[in-house]
């Protein structure tokens, strides 16, 4: 997909589970806009619709209504506009999870390089690009280690490298600092900010973590399936 | 693209290798069962080959000496010898017996053979050690599976025989090793009664007025003498002259001598399609059950391994891995497991086959067929796991 590096825009996104009397409206008209190079927070209590929104943004579940635009391309407008959602995710969306979920039988460099290999790049080229990112994230010395041999912080940096390796226009981070202490959590957010600027990536961080919320310049609060935007403190790390 | 299946196997090699060994032992049993059947067929063919006969002349209406009881007068071979196309003809008897060998019993087939001329049909074709039987009585040639050695003494019924030669692969259709003795001794052994039974029989004959007539001296002695010998053999083995076909020689014997005559092809059919048919069916049932058990084990193991990787599969799907890549990974693992199992099974069967008491013949064609079947079973068994993996929702990788 050409020219995706224009961030992500969501307008009036709705998601209804079930039908009839038992129908539940998880999202009731969400509006969001995240620019390239920007890291925004998405916060809200449990059951507010955070995960549903993340799954819609990640093209994992289909919204019921609304519109999503990635760069200049509309990917959803009352229905998916992209036939191959797997390829959409692989080429345009990076994921960072609460737990790193690295593939346990691949070493660090292949965990990162796998997405490029799946996209058809040669093994050598994929590993070269993966190593560059690992160097940028200061885990290149662990490139040949298996995930089980890494510390929690190292694993999370590797998962960030995996999310970034194919230079996606959007990264969705689901509670990326939850298992980390304050110091490491702030280090992860610092890395995400650096990478957002360096690679012109729009990053949405879903979090409950009070330690990192003050670092966002913009925050979307989600309550009862609706978002409200408010400025963040943008505290320097 | 790297091999995800290969990396997973290398990463969890212990799990795969030990599972493969377990599966391999099962495959080894399956190959061995096929080898048991092949061994039975080969034993039957060897029995026919080693007899050196082209025709088997047996009692009319019977299937011959290996499948049914057959009884012929022992002088009939002379008439057959004079018929067109007959090179050699020799009497033969078969008697399955349990004999003592070095303190324990061994089941053998005692074969009575003509010893007057070397190379007569029925004689052991070759010797590993010692010599052929040269005396008319009390010498024996034994198959090495009997456990006897040269010079050993063998007790058969009331007589003792000295082992003068050893041979190999001379077995009955049931796989029992053969022990060759002179035909006259074998005839005696076949119908030898105990002393009490002989006395009782003589008393009964003497009490019968038809055999003990006052006016016919010598009649009783003649009758008793006829009861004391066994003039029967089980079959006459015939070798035909060059230039004659088996059927050309067999037909006149059937017509003029009123015997049943089987050619080599007919006798092989009797042995393989009649005698060991039930055993073959039994083995086929075992093979089917073992194949089903193997498939169930592979399916269970691959399914369990896949279910244990649900989160990883969800992540793979989330990052855009195609379904066919994931299916291929599971399929390759199933095939990998099957290959480990096959190698282990083949090695195990090769090593333990000689230990079995009966002959196990592991044929290359069976090995190839077994390999293809195992691969097919692995492919089928992986379908359940592939179905489970393809049903995994990539959303499972995202919390909430």
Interface residues (C-beta under 8 A of the other chain):
Chain A: X50 X51 X52 X54 X55 X58 X60 X61 X86 X87 X88 X89 X90 X91 X95 X97 X98 X101 X103 X104 X105 X106 X110 X114 X115 X117 X118 X119 X123 X146 X162 X174 X175
Chain B: X1 X2 X4 X7 X8 X10 X11 X12 X311 X312 X315 X316 X317 X318 X319 X320 X321 X322 X325 X393 X394 X395 X397 X398 X399 X400
